[in-house]
Amino acid sequence: MRRAEFRMATSLYWRTDWRLASRGTVMTPDILDPCQVTVLRVDATPLMRRVVNGQVTRFRQQFNSIVPAVADLRPAALAALAAAAAAMIALAPEVVADPGFLLTVGATGAIALLSMRLSRLVLRSRRSPALTAVVAVVAASVATEIVLLPIAAALFNRVTAAGPVLNLIAVPAMAVLQQAGLVAAATDRWAPDIAWCAGRVAVAAARALVESSRLVDWIPSIARRVPSPPWLLIAAYFAAGTAILSSTSSSLVRGHWRRRLKLAGGVLLIGAAVWILLAPHVWRWPWTPNGRLTLIGFDVGQGDATLIEFPDATTLLVDAGGLGNGGVFDLGSRVVAPAMWGRRIGWLDALLLTHGDPDHIGGAPTLIDLFRPRVLEGIVVPGHLPTERLRGLARELRLDAVSLSRNASWRNGPVTVRVWHPPPADWERRKVRNDDSIVIELRFGEVSIVLPGDISAGVEDELARQMAPAAFRVLKAPHHGSATSSSASFLEALRPSVALISCGRHNRFGHPAPAVLARYRERGIDVFRTDEDGEITVRTDGRGVEVTTFSGRSWRRDSASASRPARSPRARRATSPAFAGPQP
């Protein structure tokens, strides 16, 4: 075939391709599918006959052998995507951990690889252009959801089935928004009325785009919070997908091995997806209890959230973190729950709220909804809306809610939990007070752990006269280490060996106060701070204590040296049981 003939034929090919698109043939970003080449061979024949002066047979043979290789751009699209991704990684290797990069590459690859296949499963023959467009959008959305399932679970702890429905609104709305914005920008100077109309259209499209996301609020069941899956599971998921695609397109796999590969890949893919949704790796199994008492001080900024895991694997969360400045960032769903899942703890038996300040209860609504724990609280403040909403949520979910006061106690296996404060209320509170905080002590063998909330020096003096000595004591510094707490008499009475301070980096309150830190240093008490050390973990078997932090600091003391709280060397870098708490 002559070069001029090939150029004319190629031109006719693309014209025919656009004509097919106008008829509603399924089109995707990869431009053309081999099935469209078959349609083209029929539709383009009359045009070709006029172009090549009757040399139809020879031309059609050459055309049909060349055009599929030239026109099927899926390999080219994938090659371009791979080249772009490789270039970005070469320029900035850290981009592999960037959510935007992973979502963009994953979604683009999903559309290029799967959307046409999914469309063909639905459209066995020609349909109306409207139906074709709807199927194309839904197929692209489903393909994207399939590919991004483990990525969304790992990055955002959430999976959803809303994409295919939302994109039916979002994709057209985005197209209208872009076009209307361009018209408004182009006509602003010489036709302000047209620009105004285009701007109103753009605003309406933007509102439709934003409001479409409320579908998750209307139908909460289409979205699900999940723990981050193990990286090995994510690798298995994508390996299974690769096996399925290879079984349908690779020439290296033939005969019955192709069917076996597809079957094995399908079973592995479905199994990995079910695992991601159910997350058995964070379930409480019969072998979960380890016989140790573990305390985890989460790094929640200028707030408080401490998880206690008892030797029998029951859990108690003391406070839920929160923002004291009225911010909307949900520390419960964004910090506390992922931190628990990261430790393979997917259950919470009880949530104790020491008092109603927002930096202690801000993350509680999400945690109550997610884990459905028993709720323990102290003195009720009538008219305090945040705590009233929490009680209402507990009633709606039919959860036990218990009020605690002085001398309440219970045992979880070998650990005794005692409430030292507050006493029963003898007058109605008009507002939340720090001195009404619940103070609890955990006793396990020779070890005592005291969690005093936000009490001040006045309450500390009462506790100093009541608490019995312990061979080894861990103290959570009262009120984030403020100057109004951690009095000298309190420290002398309790004689802690380790102090934990939960505070935000460069917080506006100046916590912990320099004078408080000086009092701890003078008594040889080792201090661990979440603003410097990150998450703090305390483990004890009832005889000794080990402290480790996210930053790598570690500290250890056994019972032989616990009676003398001398300064330790400088820290180096380095079947479900029932919760035996108070009954309602």
LUMPADREN-684264 format. One record per residue (C-alpha): residue number from 1; residue in one letter; x, y, z. Coordinates in steps of 0.1 Angstrom, whole numbers. Last residue first. Layout:
<r NUM, 'A', <X, Y, Z>>,
...
REM end
This chain:
<r 584, 'P', <-250, 6, 859>>,
<r 583, 'Q', <-223, -20, 869>>,
<r 582, 'P', <-188, -10, 878>>,
<r 581, 'G', <-161, -27, 857>>,
<r 580, 'A', <-153, -63, 851>>,
<r 579, 'F', <-150, -60, 813>>,
<r 578, 'A', <-159, -94, 799>>,
<r 577, 'P', <-134, -117, 784>>,
<r 576, 'S', <-135, -124, 747>>,
<r 575, 'T', <-127, -160, 738>>,
<r 574, 'A', <166, 32, 709>>,
<r 573, 'R', <173, 61, 717>>,
<r 572, 'R', <188, 60, 752>>,
<r 571, 'A', <172, 73, 784>>,
<r 570, 'R', <198, 89, 806>>,
<r 569, 'P', <206, 65, 834>>,
<r 568, 'S', <179, 62, 861>>,
<r 567, 'R', <176, 88, 889>>,
<r 566, 'A', <170, 70, 922>>,
<r 565, 'P', <135, 60, 930>>,
<r 564, 'R', <146, 35, 957>>,
<r 563, 'S', <120, 8, 962>>,
<r 562, 'A', <119, 0, 925>>,
<r 561, 'S', <155, -13, 924>>,
<r 560, 'A', <148, -50, 932>>,
<r 559, 'S', <113, -47, 916>>,
<r 558, 'D', <127, -42, 881>>,
<r 557, 'R', <132, -9, 863>>,
<r 556, 'R', <133, -2, 825>>,
<r 555, 'W', <135, 29, 803>>,
<r 554, 'S', <134, 34, 766>>,
<r 553, 'R', <136, 63, 742>>,
<r 552, 'G', <130, 55, 706>>,
<r 551, 'S', <109, 85, 694>>,
<r 550, 'F', <77, 64, 696>>,
<r 549, 'T', <83, 57, 733>>,
<r 548, 'T', <92, 28, 755>>,
<r 547, 'V', <87, 24, 793>>,
<r 546, 'E', <93, -10, 811>>,
<r 545, 'V', <81, -17, 846>>,
<r 544, 'G', <89, -44, 871>>,
<r 543, 'R', <71, -67, 895>>,
<r 542, 'G', <34, -65, 885>>,
<r 541, 'D', <41, -77, 849>>,
<r 540, 'T', <44, -41, 837>>,
<r 539, 'R', <43, -23, 804>>,
<r 538, 'V', <43, 14, 798>>,
<r 537, 'T', <40, 28, 763>>,
<r 536, 'I', <44, 65, 753>>,
<r 535, 'E', <33, 79, 719>>,
<r 534, 'G', <54, 109, 709>>,
<r 533, 'D', <87, 115, 728>>,
<r 532, 'E', <89, 153, 726>>,
<r 531, 'D', <53, 165, 727>>,
<r 530, 'T', <42, 132, 743>>,
<r 529, 'R', <64, 138, 773>>,
<r 528, 'F', <83, 113, 794>>,
<r 527, 'V', <98, 123, 828>>,
<r 526, 'D', <121, 104, 850>>,
<r 525, 'I', <117, 113, 887>>,
<r 524, 'G', <149, 120, 905>>,
<r 523, 'R', <132, 141, 931>>,
<r 522, 'E', <148, 174, 921>>,
<r 521, 'R', <140, 166, 884>>,
<r 520, 'Y', <103, 163, 891>>,
<r 519, 'R', <102, 196, 909>>,
<r 518, 'A', <122, 212, 881>>,
<r 517, 'L', <97, 200, 856>>,
<r 516, 'V', <69, 215, 876>>,
<r 515, 'A', <87, 249, 878>>,
<r 514, 'P', <93, 248, 841>>,
<r 513, 'A', <55, 245, 834>>,
<r 512, 'P', <46, 216, 812>>,
<r 511, 'H', <27, 231, 796>>,
<r 510, 'G', <32, 267, 784>>,
<r 509, 'F', <-5, 273, 778>>,
<r 508, 'R', <-1, 283, 742>>,
<r 507, 'N', <12, 248, 732>>,
<r 506, 'H', <47, 246, 717>>,
<r 505, 'R', <42, 208, 711>>,
<r 504, 'G', <10, 196, 727>>,
<r 503, 'C', <9, 180, 761>>,
<r 502, 'S', <5, 146, 778>>,
<r 501, 'I', <30, 142, 806>>,
<r 500, 'L', <41, 109, 820>>,
<r 499, 'A', <59, 107, 852>>,
<r 498, 'V', <82, 78, 863>>,
<r 497, 'S', <96, 68, 897>>,
<r 496, 'P', <66, 82, 917>>,
<r 495, 'R', <70, 91, 954>>,
<r 494, 'L', <32, 94, 960>>,
<r 493, 'A', <35, 114, 992>>,
<r 492, 'E', <65, 135, 982>>,
<r 491, 'L', <50, 142, 948>>,
<r 490, 'F', <18, 154, 963>>,
<r 489, 'S', <36, 176, 989>>,
<r 488, 'A', <57, 192, 962>>,
<r 487, 'S', <26, 201, 941>>,
<r 486, 'S', <21, 185, 907>>,
<r 485, 'S', <-6, 209, 898>>,
<r 484, 'T', <-13, 247, 894>>,
<r 483, 'A', <19, 252, 873>>,
<r 482, 'S', <5, 229, 846>>,
<r 481, 'G', <20, 195, 838>>,
<r 480, 'H', <-7, 183, 815>>,
<r 479, 'H', <-34, 188, 842>>,
<r 478, 'P', <-20, 162, 866>>,
<r 477, 'A', <12, 143, 855>>,
<r 476, 'K', <4, 107, 848>>,
<r 475, 'L', <22, 89, 877>>,
<r 474, 'V', <39, 55, 876>>,
<r 473, 'R', <46, 40, 910>>,
<r 472, 'F', <69, 13, 922>>,
<r 471, 'A', <71, -2, 957>>,
<r 470, 'A', <37, 14, 965>>,
<r 469, 'P', <26, 37, 993>>,
<r 468, 'A', <-11, 40, 1002>>,
<r 467, 'M', <-31, 69, 989>>,
<r 466, 'Q', <-52, 88, 1013>>,
<r 465, 'R', <-32, 118, 1027>>,
<r 464, 'A', <-17, 126, 993>>,
<r 463, 'L', <-52, 124, 978>>,
<r 462, 'E', <-65, 153, 998>>,
<r 461, 'D', <-34, 174, 991>>,
<r 460, 'E', <-38, 166, 953>>,
<r 459, 'V', <-73, 180, 954>>,
<r 458, 'G', <-61, 214, 964>>,
<r 457, 'A', <-30, 212, 941>>,
<r 456, 'S', <-52, 210, 910>>,
<r 455, 'I', <-69, 181, 893>>,
<r 454, 'D', <-68, 177, 855>>,
<r 453, 'G', <-71, 139, 851>>,
<r 452, 'P', <-54, 120, 880>>,
<r 451, 'L', <-42, 88, 864>>,
<r 450, 'V', <-22, 68, 890>>,
<r 449, 'I', <-4, 36, 882>>,
<r 448, 'S', <8, 14, 911>>,
<r 447, 'V', <32, -16, 908>>,
<r 446, 'E', <40, -42, 934>>,
<r 445, 'G', <14, -66, 922>>,
<r 444, 'F', <-9, -48, 898>>,
<r 443, 'R', <-27, -18, 914>>,
<r 442, 'L', <-45, 7, 891>>,
<r 441, 'E', <-54, 41, 905>>,
<r 440, 'I', <-82, 63, 893>>,
<r 439, 'V', <-89, 101, 896>>,
<r 438, 'I', <-121, 113, 880>>,
<r 437, 'S', <-119, 151, 873>>,
<r 436, 'D', <-142, 173, 894>>,
<r 435, 'D', <-112, 196, 902>>,
<r 434, 'N', <-110, 205, 865>>,
<r 433, 'R', <-145, 220, 866>>,
<r 432, 'V', <-173, 217, 840>>,
<r 431, 'K', <-200, 243, 845>>,
<r 430, 'R', <-231, 251, 866>>,
<r 429, 'R', <-225, 222, 890>>,
<r 428, 'E', <-254, 211, 913>>,
<r 427, 'W', <-245, 206, 949>>,
<r 426, 'D', <-236, 176, 970>>,
<r 425, 'A', <-218, 157, 943>>,
<r 424, 'P', <-205, 123, 953>>,
<r 423, 'P', <-168, 125, 960>>,
<r 422, 'P', <-145, 129, 930>>,
<r 421, 'H', <-120, 112, 933>>,
<r 420, 'W', <-102, 81, 945>>,
<r 419, 'V', <-116, 56, 921>>,
<r 418, 'R', <-100, 22, 924>>,
<r 417, 'V', <-90, -4, 898>>,
<r 416, 'T', <-75, -37, 910>>,
<r 415, 'V', <-55, -57, 885>>,
<r 414, 'P', <-51, -95, 889>>,
<r 413, 'G', <-81, -103, 867>>,
<r 412, 'N', <-99, -70, 861>>,
<r 411, 'R', <-110, -60, 896>>,
<r 410, 'W', <-134, -33, 906>>,
<r 409, 'S', <-136, -2, 927>>,
<r 408, 'A', <-158, 28, 936>>,
<r 407, 'N', <-144, 45, 966>>,
<r 406, 'R', <-150, 81, 953>>,
<r 405, 'S', <-175, 86, 925>>,
<r 404, 'L', <-183, 70, 891>>,
<r 403, 'S', <-214, 74, 870>>,
<r 402, 'V', <-222, 45, 847>>,
<r 401, 'A', <-235, 44, 811>>,
<r 400, 'D', <-243, 11, 795>>,
<r 399, 'L', <-248, 12, 758>>,
<r 398, 'R', <-281, 10, 740>>,
<r 397, 'L', <-268, 27, 708>>,
<r 396, 'E', <-294, 55, 712>>,
<r 395, 'R', <-287, 57, 750>>,
<r 394, 'A', <-250, 60, 744>>,
<r 393, 'L', <-255, 87, 718>>,
<r 392, 'G', <-278, 106, 742>>,
<r 391, 'R', <-251, 104, 769>>,
<r 390, 'L', <-226, 117, 745>>,
<r 389, 'R', <-249, 145, 734>>,
<r 388, 'E', <-254, 155, 771>>,
<r 387, 'T', <-216, 155, 776>>,
<r 386, 'P', <-212, 180, 747>>,
<r 385, 'L', <-242, 201, 757>>,
<r 384, 'H', <-234, 209, 793>>,
<r 383, 'G', <-270, 218, 805>>,
<r 382, 'P', <-267, 198, 837>>,
<r 381, 'V', <-231, 189, 847>>,
<r 380, 'V', <-229, 153, 857>>,
<r 379, 'I', <-201, 143, 881>>,
<r 378, 'G', <-181, 114, 868>>,
<r 377, 'E', <-183, 94, 837>>,
<r 376, 'L', <-180, 58, 825>>,
<r 375, 'V', <-193, 47, 791>>,
<r 374, 'R', <-194, 10, 782>>,
<r 373, 'P', <-179, 6, 747>>,
<r 372, 'R', <-196, 6, 713>>,
<r 371, 'F', <-163, 5, 693>>,
<r 370, 'L', <-171, 28, 663>>,
<r 369, 'D', <-200, 49, 675>>,
<r 368, 'I', <-184, 54, 709>>,
<r 367, 'L', <-150, 61, 694>>,
<r 366, 'T', <-166, 87, 670>>,
<r 365, 'P', <-185, 104, 697>>,
<r 364, 'A', <-155, 104, 722>>,
<r 363, 'G', <-129, 123, 701>>,
<r 362, 'G', <-137, 157, 717>>,
<r 361, 'I', <-140, 143, 752>>,
<r 360, 'H', <-107, 151, 769>>,
<r 359, 'D', <-96, 183, 750>>,
<r 358, 'P', <-132, 194, 750>>,
<r 357, 'D', <-134, 196, 788>>,
<r 356, 'G', <-161, 173, 802>>,
<r 355, 'H', <-144, 154, 829>>,
<r 354, 'T', <-125, 121, 835>>,
<r 353, 'L', <-143, 104, 806>>,
<r 352, 'L', <-138, 66, 810>>,
<r 351, 'L', <-145, 45, 779>>,
<r 350, 'A', <-150, 8, 784>>,
<r 349, 'D', <-146, -25, 765>>,
<r 348, 'L', <-128, -12, 734>>,
<r 347, 'W', <-121, -36, 706>>,
<r 346, 'G', <-99, -36, 675>>,
<r 345, 'I', <-65, -37, 691>>,
<r 344, 'R', <-39, -48, 666>>,
<r 343, 'R', <-14, -21, 678>>,
<r 342, 'G', <-19, -1, 646>>,
<r 341, 'W', <-57, -6, 652>>,
<r 340, 'M', <-53, 13, 685>>,
<r 339, 'A', <-33, 41, 668>>,
<r 338, 'P', <-59, 42, 640>>,
<r 337, 'A', <-87, 47, 666>>,
<r 336, 'V', <-69, 73, 686>>,
<r 335, 'V', <-55, 95, 657>>,
<r 334, 'R', <-79, 103, 629>>,
<r 333, 'S', <-112, 89, 641>>,
<r 332, 'G', <-110, 100, 677>>,
<r 331, 'L', <-88, 131, 670>>,
<r 330, 'D', <-116, 146, 649>>,
<r 329, 'F', <-104, 179, 634>>,
<r 328, 'V', <-133, 203, 637>>,
<r 327, 'G', <-116, 229, 659>>,
<r 326, 'G', <-132, 243, 691>>,
<r 325, 'N', <-100, 256, 706>>,
<r 324, 'G', <-96, 227, 731>>,
<r 323, 'L', <-91, 201, 704>>,
<r 322, 'G', <-99, 165, 714>>,
<r 321, 'G', <-85, 135, 731>>,
<r 320, 'A', <-106, 104, 741>>,
<r 319, 'D', <-104, 102, 779>>,
<r 318, 'V', <-93, 70, 798>>,
<r 317, 'L', <-97, 41, 774>>,
<r 316, 'L', <-102, 8, 791>>,
<r 315, 'T', <-94, -25, 775>>,
<r 314, 'T', <-99, -62, 782>>,
<r 313, 'A', <-69, -83, 771>>,
<r 312, 'D', <-69, -106, 802>>,
<r 311, 'P', <-37, -88, 814>>,
<r 310, 'F', <-54, -54, 812>>,
<r 309, 'E', <-49, -31, 782>>,
<r 308, 'I', <-52, 6, 794>>,
<r 307, 'L', <-55, 33, 767>>,
<r 306, 'T', <-47, 69, 776>>,
<r 305, 'A', <-61, 99, 758>>,
<r 304, 'D', <-55, 135, 768>>,
<r 303, 'G', <-53, 168, 750>>,
<r 302, 'Q', <-28, 194, 739>>,
<r 301, 'G', <-15, 172, 712>>,
<r 300, 'V', <-31, 137, 708>>,
<r 299, 'D', <1, 116, 713>>,
<r 298, 'F', <-14, 85, 728>>,
<r 297, 'G', <-4, 74, 763>>,
<r 296, 'I', <-5, 36, 762>>,
<r 295, 'L', <-7, 16, 794>>,
<r 294, 'T', <-1, -21, 794>>,
<r 293, 'L', <-7, -46, 822>>,
<r 292, 'R', <8, -80, 814>>,
<r 291, 'G', <-5, -115, 813>>,
<r 290, 'N', <-3, -118, 775>>,
<r 289, 'P', <-40, -120, 766>>,
<r 288, 'T', <-45, -124, 728>>,
<r 287, 'W', <-45, -163, 726>>,
<r 286, 'P', <-83, -166, 728>>,
<r 285, 'W', <-86, -140, 699>>,
<r 284, 'R', <-95, -103, 702>>,
<r 283, 'W', <-99, -91, 666>>,
<r 282, 'V', <-74, -67, 650>>,
<r 281, 'H', <-60, -91, 624>>,
<r 280, 'P', <-96, -102, 617>>,
<r 279, 'A', <-101, -70, 596>>,
<r 278, 'L', <-136, -76, 583>>,
<r 277, 'L', <-134, -53, 552>>,
<r 276, 'I', <-98, -59, 545>>,
<r 275, 'W', <-101, -96, 550>>,
<r 274, 'V', <-130, -98, 527>>,
<r 273, 'A', <-110, -79, 500>>,
<r 272, 'A', <-80, -103, 505>>,
<r 271, 'G', <-103, -134, 502>>,
<r 270, 'I', <-119, -120, 470>>,
<r 269, 'L', <-86, -113, 454>>,
<r 268, 'L', <-71, -147, 465>>,
<r 267, 'V', <-101, -166, 451>>,
<r 266, 'G', <-100, -146, 419>>,
<r 265, 'G', <-63, -150, 414>>,
<r 264, 'A', <-65, -187, 419>>,
<r 263, 'L', <-94, -190, 394>>,
<r 262, 'K', <-77, -169, 368>>,
<r 261, 'L', <-45, -188, 372>>,
<r 260, 'R', <-63, -221, 369>>,
<r 259, 'R', <-81, -210, 338>>,
<r 258, 'R', <-49, -198, 321>>,
<r 257, 'W', <-31, -230, 332>>,
<r 256, 'H', <-58, -250, 313>>,
<r 255, 'G', <-46, -237, 280>>,
<r 254, 'R', <-20, -210, 278>>,
<r 253, 'V', <-1, -185, 300>>,
<r 252, 'L', <28, -167, 284>>,
<r 251, 'S', <5, -151, 258>>,
<r 250, 'S', <-8, -127, 285>>,
<r 249, 'S', <-42, -111, 281>>,
<r 248, 'T', <-68, -130, 301>>,
<r 247, 'S', <-47, -149, 326>>,
<r 246, 'S', <-24, -119, 330>>,
<r 245, 'L', <-53, -98, 341>>,
<r 244, 'I', <-63, -123, 368>>,
<r 243, 'A', <-28, -128, 380>>,
<r 242, 'T', <-22, -90, 383>>,
<r 241, 'G', <-54, -87, 404>>,
<r 240, 'A', <-41, -115, 427>>,
<r 239, 'A', <-7, -98, 430>>,
<r 238, 'F', <-25, -66, 439>>,
<r 237, 'Y', <-44, -82, 467>>,
<r 236, 'A', <-14, -102, 479>>,
<r 235, 'A', <7, -70, 482>>,
<r 234, 'I', <-21, -53, 502>>,
<r 233, 'L', <-22, -83, 525>>,
<r 232, 'L', <16, -82, 530>>,
<r 231, 'W', <12, -45, 538>>,
<r 230, 'P', <-11, -54, 567>>,
<r 229, 'P', <-46, -38, 564>>,
<r 228, 'S', <-52, -4, 580>>,
<r 227, 'P', <-82, -7, 602>>,
<r 226, 'V', <-117, -2, 587>>,
<r 225, 'R', <-143, 25, 588>>,
<r 224, 'R', <-172, 17, 565>>,
<r 223, 'A', <-191, 37, 539>>,
<r 222, 'I', <-223, 26, 521>>,
<r 221, 'S', <-240, 20, 555>>,
<r 220, 'P', <-241, 57, 563>>,
<r 219, 'I', <-269, 63, 537>>,
<r 218, 'W', <-279, 100, 541>>,
<r 217, 'D', <-245, 111, 554>>,
<r 216, 'V', <-227, 91, 528>>,
<r 215, 'L', <-249, 107, 501>>,
<r 214, 'R', <-237, 141, 514>>,
<r 213, 'S', <-208, 139, 489>>,
<r 212, 'S', <-232, 150, 462>>,
<r 211, 'E', <-235, 183, 479>>,
<r 210, 'V', <-200, 194, 469>>,
<r 209, 'L', <-204, 186, 432>>,
<r 208, 'A', <-239, 200, 431>>,
<r 207, 'R', <-227, 232, 447>>,
<r 206, 'A', <-198, 235, 422>>,
<r 205, 'A', <-222, 230, 394>>,
<r 204, 'A', <-245, 257, 407>>,
<r 203, 'V', <-215, 281, 411>>,
<r 202, 'A', <-203, 273, 376>>,
<r 201, 'V', <-238, 281, 362>>,
<r 200, 'R', <-239, 313, 381>>,
<r 199, 'G', <-205, 322, 367>>,
<r 198, 'A', <-216, 314, 332>>,
<r 197, 'C', <-245, 338, 336>>,
<r 196, 'W', <-223, 365, 350>>,
<r 195, 'A', <-197, 360, 321>>,
<r 194, 'I', <-225, 363, 296>>,
<r 193, 'D', <-236, 395, 312>>,
<r 192, 'P', <-200, 408, 314>>,
<r 191, 'A', <-195, 404, 276>>,
<r 190, 'W', <-162, 421, 266>>,
<r 189, 'R', <-141, 419, 298>>,
<r 188, 'D', <-155, 388, 316>>,
<r 187, 'T', <-160, 368, 284>>,
<r 186, 'A', <-130, 344, 285>>,
<r 185, 'A', <-130, 339, 323>>,
<r 184, 'A', <-167, 332, 325>>,
<r 183, 'V', <-166, 309, 295>>,
<r 182, 'L', <-137, 290, 311>>,
<r 181, 'G', <-155, 287, 344>>,
<r 180, 'A', <-186, 274, 326>>,
<r 179, 'Q', <-166, 248, 309>>,
<r 178, 'Q', <-149, 236, 340>>,
<r 177, 'L', <-180, 236, 362>>,
<r 176, 'V', <-201, 218, 335>>,
<r 175, 'A', <-174, 191, 333>>,
<r 174, 'M', <-172, 189, 371>>,
<r 173, 'A', <-210, 186, 374>>,
<r 172, 'P', <-211, 159, 348>>,
<r 171, 'V', <-185, 138, 367>>,
<r 170, 'A', <-199, 145, 402>>,
<r 169, 'I', <-234, 135, 396>>,
<r 168, 'L', <-230, 100, 381>>,
<r 167, 'N', <-197, 100, 400>>,
<r 166, 'L', <-216, 98, 433>>,
<r 165, 'V', <-234, 66, 424>>,
<r 164, 'P', <-203, 47, 413>>,
<r 163, 'G', <-182, 62, 441>>,
<r 162, 'A', <-206, 54, 470>>,
<r 161, 'A', <-193, 19, 477>>,
<r 160, 'T', <-170, 31, 505>>,
<r 159, 'V', <-138, 21, 523>>,
<r 158, 'R', <-123, 40, 552>>,
<r 157, 'N', <-92, 38, 573>>,
<r 156, 'F', <-78, 68, 553>>,
<r 155, 'L', <-44, 57, 541>>,
<r 154, 'A', <-44, 19, 544>>,
<r 153, 'A', <-81, 14, 537>>,
<r 152, 'A', <-81, 38, 508>>,
<r 151, 'I', <-50, 20, 493>>,
<r 150, 'P', <-66, -14, 499>>,
<r 149, 'L', <-98, -5, 480>>,
<r 148, 'L', <-81, 17, 453>>,
<r 147, 'V', <-81, -9, 425>>,
<r 146, 'I', <-116, -21, 430>>,
<r 145, 'E', <-130, 15, 437>>,
<r 144, 'T', <-113, 27, 405>>,
<r 143, 'A', <-128, -1, 384>>,
<r 142, 'V', <-162, 6, 399>>,
<r 141, 'S', <-159, 43, 391>>,
<r 140, 'A', <-148, 37, 355>>,
<r 139, 'A', <-176, 12, 350>>,
<r 138, 'V', <-202, 36, 364>>,
<r 137, 'V', <-190, 65, 342>>,
<r 136, 'A', <-189, 42, 311>>,
<r 135, 'V', <-223, 27, 319>>,
<r 134, 'V', <-239, 61, 322>>,
<r 133, 'A', <-224, 73, 290>>,
<r 132, 'T', <-236, 42, 272>>,
<r 131, 'L', <-271, 46, 285>>,
<r 130, 'A', <-272, 81, 273>>,
<r 129, 'P', <-258, 72, 239>>,
<r 128, 'S', <-285, 46, 234>>,
<r 127, 'R', <-274, 10, 232>>,
<r 126, 'R', <-253, -12, 209>>,
<r 125, 'S', <-247, -48, 219>>,
<r 124, 'R', <-233, -67, 249>>,
<r 123, 'L', <-231, -36, 269>>,
<r 122, 'V', <-229, -48, 305>>,
<r 121, 'L', <-198, -70, 304>>,
<r 120, 'R', <-183, -48, 278>>,
<r 119, 'S', <-184, -18, 302>>,
<r 118, 'L', <-164, -38, 328>>,
<r 117, 'R', <-137, -47, 303>>,
<r 116, 'M', <-136, -11, 291>>,
<r 115, 'S', <-132, 2, 327>>,
<r 114, 'L', <-105, -23, 337>>,
<r 113, 'L', <-71, -14, 325>>,
<r 112, 'A', <-71, 23, 315>>,
<r 111, 'I', <-96, 33, 342>>,
<r 110, 'A', <-78, 13, 369>>,
<r 109, 'G', <-44, 27, 358>>,
<r 108, 'T', <-57, 62, 361>>,
<r 107, 'A', <-72, 56, 395>>,
<r 106, 'G', <-41, 39, 409>>,
<r 105, 'V', <-17, 65, 396>>,
<r 104, 'T', <-38, 94, 409>>,
<r 103, 'L', <-45, 77, 443>>,
<r 102, 'L', <-9, 67, 449>>,
<r 101, 'F', <5, 101, 439>>,
<r 100, 'G', <-21, 120, 460>>,
<r 99, 'P', <-15, 98, 490>>,
<r 98, 'D', <23, 105, 490>>,
<r 97, 'A', <43, 75, 503>>,
<r 96, 'V', <57, 67, 468>>,
<r 95, 'V', <65, 105, 465>>,
<r 94, 'E', <94, 100, 488>>,
<r 93, 'P', <115, 90, 458>>,
<r 92, 'A', <114, 126, 444>>,
<r 91, 'L', <130, 130, 410>>,
<r 90, 'A', <132, 93, 402>>,
<r 89, 'I', <98, 86, 417>>,
<r 88, 'M', <82, 113, 395>>,
<r 87, 'A', <100, 100, 364>>,
<r 86, 'A', <89, 64, 372>>,
<r 85, 'A', <52, 76, 376>>,
<r 84, 'A', <53, 95, 343>>,
<r 83, 'A', <69, 65, 325>>,
<r 82, 'A', <44, 41, 340>>,
<r 81, 'L', <15, 63, 330>>,
<r 80, 'A', <29, 67, 295>>,
<r 79, 'A', <34, 30, 291>>,
<r 78, 'L', <-2, 24, 304>>,
<r 77, 'A', <-16, 48, 278>>,
<r 76, 'A', <6, 34, 250>>,
<r 75, 'P', <-5, -2, 259>>,
<r 74, 'R', <-41, 10, 259>>,
<r 73, 'L', <-37, 29, 227>>,
<r 72, 'D', <-54, 5, 203>>,
<r 71, 'A', <-51, 25, 171>>,
<r 70, 'V', <-17, 17, 157>>,
<r 69, 'A', <-16, -21, 164>>,
<r 68, 'P', <-53, -24, 155>>,
<r 67, 'V', <-47, -3, 124>>,
<r 66, 'I', <-20, -24, 108>>,
<r 65, 'S', <-36, -58, 102>>,
<r 64, 'N', <-70, -46, 93>>,
<r 63, 'F', <-55, -20, 69>>,
<r 62, 'Q', <-33, -45, 52>>,
<r 61, 'Q', <-62, -69, 46>>,
<r 60, 'R', <-86, -41, 37>>,
<r 59, 'F', <-62, -27, 12>>,
<r 58, 'R', <-57, -60, -6>>,
<r 57, 'T', <-94, -66, -8>>,
<r 56, 'V', <-106, -31, -16>>,
<r 55, 'Q', <-84, -21, -46>>,
<r 54, 'G', <-114, -5, -62>>,
<r 53, 'N', <-100, 30, -66>>,
<r 52, 'V', <-84, 32, -31>>,
<r 51, 'V', <-105, 61, -17>>,
<r 50, 'R', <-139, 52, -29>>,
<r 49, 'R', <-138, 16, -16>>,
<r 48, 'M', <-124, 29, 17>>,
<r 47, 'L', <-155, 50, 23>>,
<r 46, 'P', <-178, 21, 16>>,
<r 45, 'T', <-157, -2, 39>>,
<r 44, 'A', <-155, 22, 69>>,
<r 43, 'D', <-186, 9, 87>>,
<r 42, 'V', <-177, -28, 85>>,
<r 41, 'R', <-141, -28, 94>>,
<r 40, 'L', <-148, -1, 120>>,
<r 39, 'V', <-171, -24, 140>>,
<r 38, 'T', <-143, -49, 142>>,
<r 37, 'V', <-119, -22, 153>>,
<r 36, 'Q', <-143, -12, 180>>,
<r 35, 'C', <-139, -46, 196>>,
<r 34, 'P', <-101, -40, 197>>,
<r 33, 'D', <-108, -11, 221>>,
<r 32, 'L', <-102, 25, 214>>,
<r 31, 'I', <-95, 59, 230>>,
<r 30, 'D', <-76, 47, 262>>,
<r 29, 'P', <-94, 75, 280>>,
<r 28, 'T', <-127, 56, 276>>,
<r 27, 'M', <-153, 54, 248>>,
<r 26, 'V', <-183, 31, 247>>,
<r 25, 'T', <-200, 36, 213>>,
<r 24, 'G', <-227, 63, 217>>,
<r 23, 'R', <-234, 72, 180>>,
<r 22, 'S', <-212, 103, 183>>,
<r 21, 'A', <-183, 80, 194>>,
<r 20, 'L', <-187, 59, 163>>,
<r 19, 'R', <-185, 90, 142>>,
<r 18, 'W', <-153, 100, 161>>,
<r 17, 'D', <-138, 66, 152>>,
<r 16, 'T', <-150, 69, 116>>,
<r 15, 'R', <-131, 102, 113>>,
<r 14, 'W', <-102, 86, 130>>,
<r 13, 'Y', <-102, 58, 105>>,
<r 12, 'L', <-107, 81, 75>>,
<r 11, 'S', <-76, 99, 85>>,
<r 10, 'T', <-57, 66, 88>>,
<r 9, 'A', <-70, 56, 54>>,
<r 8, 'M', <-58, 89, 38>>,
<r 7, 'R', <-23, 85, 54>>,
<r 6, 'F', <-22, 49, 43>>,
<r 5, 'E', <-31, 57, 7>>,
<r 4, 'A', <-4, 84, 6>>,
<r 3, 'R', <22, 60, 18>>,
<r 2, 'R', <13, 34, -9>>,
<r 1, 'M', <0, 0, 0>>,
REM end
